[in-house]
Amino acid sequence: MTTIYLFRHGQTTYNKMGIFTGWSDADLTESGIRECEGIRDKLKDINPTKAFASDLKRSQKTLSIVLGEKRPTVIIDKRIKERDYGDLTGKNKEDIAKRFPKEYPLWHRSYDVAPPNGESIKDVEKRVLEFINDTILKLDKKDVVFISAHGNSLRPIRRYFEKMSTEEMCSFEHVQGMVYKYEF
């Protein structure tokens, strides 16, 4: 049976400031590093055979901290990167919500409405499902896998394994330091 341990990267400087991070390469805060260390402690007795991170440094740094001295095969896959927030990237969420009160809820959490020049959650789900089908479902049944993902790439992974509805996937908020375990 293949086992997956899925977690979100630690808090970034943009997360702390309430800024749309998207594909920006924001670094981890001290609090974010502690979150990663907490995940590492939760998984200290687990020895992964493979580990995945996106091509963004917050995902890779989180994975590095979580792995510590463990040396599985590490694979960087851009399909599990964060949602591209397009024109909202680098902008304050509260400011955008005030300036665009009707559009903000749609841009932020609807399934199929993308922010200007960005991706919808549906777009993210399409590339994440390609990752699942092309990579995850082809793993050996003895593989133990760590995945360091992002808030919006976690959504479709969780939806896939937990059989969530679209509404459930779009609405939940991630608890920092949470680890999700799946076996298949």
C-alpha positions in Angstrom: 0.0 0.0 0.0 1.4 3.4 -1.0 1.3 6.0 1.8 1.3 9.7 1.3 2.0 12.4 3.9 0.8 15.8 2.6 1.5 19.2 4.1 1.5 22.8 3.3 4.7 25.0 3.3 5.3 27.0 6.4 4.2 30.6 6.8 5.9 33.1 4.4 6.6 36.8 4.7 3.6 37.4 2.3 1.3 35.1 4.3 2.2 37.1 7.4 1.4 40.4 5.7 -1.9 39.2 4.2 -0.6 39.5 0.6 -1.5 37.3 -2.4 1.6 35.3 -2.8 0.8 33.1 -5.9 3.9 32.4 -7.9 6.1 34.9 -6.0 9.0 33.3 -4.3 8.3 34.6 -0.8 10.6 33.1 1.9 9.6 31.4 5.2 9.3 33.5 8.3 10.7 32.4 11.6 7.2 31.2 12.6 7.1 29.3 9.3 10.4 27.6 10.0 9.0 26.5 13.4 5.9 25.1 11.7 8.2 23.1 9.4 10.1 21.8 12.4 6.7 20.8 14.0 5.9 18.8 10.9 9.3 17.2 11.0 8.7 16.2 14.6 5.3 14.7 13.7 7.0 12.6 10.9 10.2 11.8 12.7 9.6 8.1 12.7 8.5 8.0 9.0 11.1 7.2 6.4 10.0 8.3 3.0 11.2 6.7 -0.2 10.2 9.7 -2.3 9.5 13.4 -1.6 7.9 16.1 -3.8 8.0 19.8 -3.7 7.0 22.5 -6.1 9.5 24.8 -8.0 8.9 27.6 -5.4 11.5 28.0 -2.6 9.0 28.0 0.2 7.9 24.5 -0.7 11.4 23.3 -1.2 12.7 24.8 2.0 9.7 23.3 3.9 10.5 19.9 2.5 14.2 20.3 3.4 13.4 21.1 7.0 10.9 18.3 7.3 13.3 15.8 5.8 16.2 16.8 8.1 18.8 14.0 7.7 16.4 11.7 5.7 17.5 11.3 2.1 14.7 10.0 -0.1 14.5 10.7 -3.8 13.4 14.3 -4.1 11.4 15.4 -7.1 10.6 19.0 -8.0 7.3 19.2 -9.9 5.8 22.6 -10.9 2.4 21.1 -11.3 1.9 21.2 -7.5 2.9 24.9 -7.2 0.6 27.5 -5.8 -2.2 29.1 -7.8 -1.2 32.0 -10.0 -3.1 35.0 -8.7 -2.2 37.0 -11.8 -2.7 40.8 -11.3 -3.5 40.2 -7.6 0.0 38.8 -6.8 1.8 41.0 -4.3 -1.3 42.9 -3.4 -2.9 43.1 0.0 -6.0 40.9 0.4 -7.9 43.3 2.6 -7.2 46.2 0.2 -8.5 44.1 -2.8 -11.6 43.0 -0.8 -12.4 46.7 -0.1 -11.8 47.9 -3.6 -13.6 45.0 -5.3 -16.2 43.7 -2.8 -18.2 41.8 -5.4 -15.3 40.3 -7.3 -13.1 39.4 -4.3 -15.0 36.4 -3.1 -15.1 35.0 -6.6 -11.4 35.6 -7.3 -10.4 34.3 -3.9 -12.5 31.1 -3.4 -14.7 30.3 -6.3 -14.0 27.2 -8.4 -14.0 28.5 -11.9 -13.5 32.3 -11.8 -9.9 33.3 -12.1 -8.4 36.6 -10.9 -7.4 38.9 -13.7 -4.6 37.2 -15.7 -4.4 34.4 -13.1 -5.7 30.9 -12.5 -9.0 29.6 -11.1 -9.0 26.8 -8.6 -10.3 24.7 -11.5 -7.2 25.5 -13.5 -5.0 24.4 -10.5 -7.0 21.3 -10.1 -6.4 20.3 -13.7 -2.6 20.5 -13.4 -2.6 18.8 -9.9 -4.8 15.9 -11.3 -2.2 15.5 -14.0 0.4 15.2 -11.3 -1.7 12.6 -9.4 -2.5 10.6 -12.5 1.0 10.7 -14.1 3.1 10.4 -10.9 1.3 9.5 -7.7 -0.9 6.8 -9.0 2.1 5.1 -10.6 4.1 4.9 -7.4 5.2 1.5 -6.1 2.9 0.1 -3.5 5.8 0.1 -1.0 6.5 3.8 -1.5 6.2 6.2 1.4 5.8 9.8 0.1 6.1 13.3 1.5 4.5 16.1 -0.5 5.3 19.7 0.4 2.6 21.7 -1.4 0.7 25.0 -1.3 -2.7 26.1 0.0 -4.4 25.9 -3.4 -2.5 22.8 -4.7 -3.5 21.0 -1.5 -7.1 21.5 -2.2 -7.4 19.2 -5.3 -5.1 16.6 -3.7 -7.3 16.5 -0.6 -10.4 16.5 -2.8 -9.1 13.5 -4.8 -8.3 11.4 -1.7 -11.1 12.6 0.5 -13.9 12.6 -2.2 -14.8 16.2 -1.3 -17.3 18.2 -3.3 -16.2 21.3 -5.2 -17.7 23.5 -2.5 -15.9 21.7 0.3 -12.6 21.9 -1.6 -12.9 25.6 -2.2 -14.1 26.6 1.3 -11.7 24.9 3.7 -8.8 26.7 5.3 -5.6 24.9 6.0 -4.3 24.6 9.6 -0.6 25.5 9.7 1.5 22.4 10.5 -1.2 19.9 9.7 -0.2 16.6 8.0 -2.7 14.7 5.9 -2.1 11.0 5.5 -3.5 8.9 2.6 -3.1 5.2 1.8 -4.1 3.6 -1.4 
